Amino acid sequence: MKPLICNLKMHGNFKEMIAYKKKLDTLQEENIIVCPSFPFLVLMHSKYYQVCAQDISCFSDDFHTGSVRASALKSIDVKSTLIGHSETNATFEIKIAKLKQALNQNMHVYVILSDTKKDYDYQYTSTRLLSQIRGMLSQVLKSQYENITFIYEPTWTINTKEAADLKDIENILYFMKSELEKDYHYHFPFFYGGGLTEKNILEYYQNEHIDGLLLGNFSFNPENIVNFVKNVKNSTTLDKSIHN
């Protein structure tokens, strides 16, 4: 399976998270990546799926109230983090600082890249996001590339049921992948997130240009994830039987 990141945001209380974990454990699918709110990171550890932080601090010292540093997450065996959520309004400099903090702890970093509807409509997305990526890569070592995954999540699709047009996503991701492979001689994975629902998720998941998905509201109900994974596996089995 391609990776599925379940960003639970502020969803769930203690009992709900226990029930969520039990439900996902039944899948025994290691490419499920769950991002609970910070109080539940330890609770949600599982041998069947991965646990990821929703964010980290851009600082490494002890003097910032309310922040969680990368080394603290590593100490509780959290090996990956999201960074770059549009709702955090972090500057580009802060995003780079967070990226470096995580990579210095050998964490895998899922870097969220967002555009505006105006960028998208005027077809500026590819070049503007590529410029951001190049700026980030200029601050890290080539040996750290393997710990970086990029996620395209248009700001105007977040918390909606309207994803960006699939053909547009193909063009955007293909352009960025091609340019990065040419310039850096490395194949960076690119995920998509935003506006994914029960009705459209399979089409985006199966697209060859999308290496994984970031799920928000859809992932709040564990039944959605269980049913989707079963559908993917059933469709894969059926496809194999047809070709055989």
C-alpha positions as CSV (number, residue, x, y, z in Angstrom):
1,M,0.0,0.0,0.0
2,K,0.9,3.6,-0.5
3,P,1.3,5.5,2.8
4,L,-1.8,7.1,4.4
5,I,-1.2,9.9,6.9
6,C,-4.1,10.3,9.3
7,N,-3.8,13.8,10.8
8,L,-6.2,13.8,13.7
9,K,-5.6,17.4,14.6
10,M,-7.4,18.1,17.9
11,H,-9.9,15.3,17.4
12,G,-10.6,12.7,20.1
13,N,-10.4,12.3,23.9
14,F,-8.7,9.5,25.8
15,K,-11.4,6.9,25.4
16,E,-11.9,7.7,21.7
17,M,-8.2,7.4,21.1
18,I,-8.1,3.9,22.7
19,A,-11.0,2.8,20.5
20,Y,-9.3,4.4,17.4
21,K,-6.1,2.4,18.1
22,K,-7.9,-0.9,18.6
23,K,-9.7,-0.4,15.3
24,L,-6.5,0.4,13.3
25,D,-4.6,-2.5,15.0
26,T,-7.0,-4.9,13.2
27,L,-5.6,-3.8,9.9
28,Q,-2.0,-4.6,10.7
29,E,-1.0,-2.1,8.0
30,E,2.5,-0.5,8.5
31,N,1.9,2.1,5.9
32,I,-0.8,3.8,8.0
33,I,0.7,6.8,9.8
34,V,-1.3,8.3,12.7
35,C,-0.8,11.9,13.9
36,P,-2.7,12.3,17.1
37,S,-2.6,15.4,19.3
38,F,0.4,15.6,21.6
39,P,-1.2,14.1,24.8
40,F,-1.9,10.8,22.9
41,L,1.4,10.2,21.1
42,V,2.6,7.5,23.6
43,L,-0.9,6.0,24.0
44,M,-1.2,5.5,20.2
45,H,2.1,3.6,19.8
46,S,1.5,0.4,17.9
47,K,3.5,-2.4,16.3
48,Y,1.0,-2.4,13.4
49,Y,1.1,1.2,12.2
50,Q,3.4,4.3,12.6
51,V,2.9,7.3,14.9
52,C,3.9,10.7,13.8
53,A,3.9,14.2,15.5
54,Q,1.7,16.9,14.1
55,D,4.4,19.5,14.5
56,I,7.7,20.3,16.3
57,S,9.4,23.3,17.7
58,C,11.9,25.2,15.7
59,F,14.0,25.5,18.9
60,S,16.2,23.0,20.7
61,D,16.6,24.7,24.1
62,D,14.4,24.4,27.2
63,F,12.9,27.9,27.3
64,H,9.8,28.0,25.1
65,T,6.5,27.3,26.9
66,G,4.1,25.1,24.9
67,S,6.6,23.9,22.4
68,V,7.9,20.3,21.9
69,R,11.4,19.8,20.6
70,A,12.5,17.0,18.3
71,S,14.8,15.3,20.8
72,A,11.9,15.0,23.2
73,L,9.8,13.3,20.6
74,K,12.6,10.9,19.7
75,S,12.9,10.0,23.4
76,I,9.4,8.6,23.3
77,D,10.1,6.7,20.0
78,V,8.2,9.2,17.7
79,K,10.3,9.0,14.5
80,S,8.5,11.4,12.2
81,T,6.7,14.7,12.2
82,L,4.6,16.9,10.0
83,I,5.7,20.5,9.4
84,G,4.4,23.4,7.4
85,H,0.7,23.4,8.2
86,S,-0.8,26.5,6.7
87,E,-2.9,27.2,9.8
88,T,0.3,27.8,11.9
89,N,1.2,30.8,9.7
90,A,4.9,29.9,10.1
91,T,7.4,31.9,8.1
92,F,9.7,30.2,5.6
93,E,12.6,30.6,8.0
94,I,10.7,28.9,10.8
95,K,9.8,26.0,8.5
96,I,13.5,25.6,7.6
97,A,14.4,25.7,11.3
98,K,11.9,22.9,12.1
99,L,13.1,20.9,9.2
100,K,16.7,21.1,10.4
101,Q,15.8,20.3,14.0
102,A,13.9,17.1,12.9
103,L,16.6,16.0,10.5
104,N,19.3,16.5,13.1
105,Q,17.4,13.9,15.2
106,N,17.2,11.6,12.2
107,M,13.4,11.9,12.1
108,H,11.5,11.6,8.9
109,V,9.9,14.9,8.0
110,Y,6.7,15.3,6.0
111,V,6.9,18.9,4.6
112,I,3.5,20.4,3.8
113,L,3.5,22.8,0.9
114,S,0.5,25.0,0.3
115,D,-0.6,27.5,-2.3
116,T,-3.5,30.0,-2.5
117,K,-6.4,29.8,-4.9
118,K,-5.0,32.7,-6.8
119,D,-1.6,30.9,-7.3
120,Y,-3.5,27.8,-8.4
121,D,-5.8,29.7,-10.8
122,Y,-2.9,31.5,-12.4
123,Q,-0.8,28.4,-12.6
124,Y,1.9,29.8,-10.3
125,T,1.8,26.8,-7.9
126,S,4.6,24.6,-9.5
127,T,7.2,27.3,-9.7
128,R,6.5,28.9,-6.3
129,L,6.5,25.6,-4.5
130,L,9.6,24.4,-6.3
131,S,11.4,27.6,-5.2
132,Q,10.4,26.9,-1.6
133,I,11.7,23.3,-1.9
134,R,15.0,24.5,-3.3
135,G,15.4,26.9,-0.5
136,M,14.8,24.1,2.0
137,L,17.2,21.7,0.3
138,S,19.9,24.3,0.3
139,Q,19.9,24.1,4.1
140,V,20.2,20.3,4.5
141,L,22.7,17.6,3.6
142,K,22.3,15.2,0.7
143,S,22.5,12.3,3.1
144,Q,19.3,13.6,4.7
145,Y,17.2,13.6,1.6
146,E,15.9,10.1,2.3
147,N,14.2,11.5,5.4
148,I,12.2,14.1,3.5
149,T,8.7,13.7,1.9
150,F,6.8,16.6,0.4
151,I,3.0,17.0,0.7
152,Y,1.0,19.3,-1.6
153,E,-2.0,20.6,0.3
154,P,-3.8,23.6,-1.3
155,T,-5.0,26.0,1.4
156,W,-8.4,26.4,-0.2
157,T,-9.2,22.7,0.0
158,I,-8.5,22.2,3.7
159,N,-11.6,21.2,5.7
160,T,-13.7,21.0,2.6
161,K,-15.0,18.3,0.4
162,E,-13.5,19.7,-2.8
163,A,-10.0,18.4,-3.8
164,A,-7.9,20.1,-6.4
165,D,-8.4,18.9,-9.9
166,L,-6.6,15.6,-10.4
167,K,-5.1,16.5,-13.7
168,D,-3.8,19.7,-12.3
169,I,-2.2,17.8,-9.4
170,E,-0.6,15.4,-11.9
171,N,1.0,18.4,-13.8
172,I,2.2,20.1,-10.6
173,L,3.8,17.0,-9.1
174,Y,5.3,15.8,-12.4
175,F,6.9,19.2,-13.0
176,M,8.4,19.4,-9.5
177,K,9.6,15.8,-9.4
178,S,11.2,16.1,-12.8
179,E,13.0,19.4,-11.9
180,L,14.2,18.0,-8.6
181,E,15.5,14.8,-10.1
182,K,17.3,16.8,-12.7
183,D,18.9,19.2,-10.2
184,Y,19.4,17.0,-7.2
185,H,19.6,13.5,-8.8
186,Y,17.1,12.2,-6.2
187,H,13.5,11.0,-6.3
188,F,11.6,12.8,-3.6
189,P,8.2,11.3,-2.7
190,F,5.2,13.7,-3.1
191,F,1.9,13.2,-1.3
192,Y,-1.4,15.0,-1.8
193,G,-3.8,16.3,0.9
194,G,-7.0,18.4,0.9
195,G,-10.6,17.8,0.2
196,L,-10.4,14.0,0.2
197,T,-13.7,12.2,0.9
198,E,-15.2,8.8,0.7
199,K,-16.3,9.6,-2.9
200,N,-13.0,10.7,-4.4
201,I,-10.2,9.2,-2.2
202,L,-9.7,6.0,-4.3
203,E,-9.2,7.9,-7.5
204,Y,-6.5,10.1,-5.9
205,Y,-4.9,7.2,-4.1
206,Q,-4.5,5.2,-7.3
207,N,-3.0,8.0,-9.4
208,E,0.6,7.1,-10.4
209,H,1.9,10.6,-9.7
210,I,0.7,10.7,-6.1
211,D,2.9,8.6,-3.7
212,G,0.7,8.8,-0.7
213,L,-2.2,10.8,0.9
214,L,-2.6,13.2,3.8
215,L,-6.0,12.8,5.4
216,G,-7.7,15.2,7.7
217,N,-11.4,15.1,8.6
218,F,-11.8,11.8,6.7
219,S,-9.5,10.1,9.1
220,F,-11.3,11.2,12.2
221,N,-13.5,8.1,11.9
222,P,-11.4,5.0,12.0
223,E,-14.0,3.1,10.2
224,N,-13.3,5.2,7.1
225,I,-9.7,4.1,7.2
226,V,-10.5,0.4,7.8
227,N,-13.0,0.4,5.0
228,F,-10.8,2.2,2.6
229,V,-7.8,-0.1,3.2
230,K,-10.0,-3.1,2.7
231,N,-11.3,-1.7,-0.6
232,V,-7.8,-1.0,-1.8
233,K,-6.6,-4.5,-1.0
234,N,-9.7,-6.0,-2.6
235,S,-9.4,-4.0,-5.7
236,T,-5.7,-4.9,-5.9
237,T,-6.5,-8.6,-5.5
238,L,-9.3,-8.3,-8.2
239,D,-6.9,-6.5,-10.6
240,K,-4.3,-9.3,-10.2
241,S,-6.8,-12.0,-10.8
242,I,-8.1,-10.3,-13.9
243,H,-4.6,-10.0,-15.4
244,N,-3.7,-13.6,-14.5
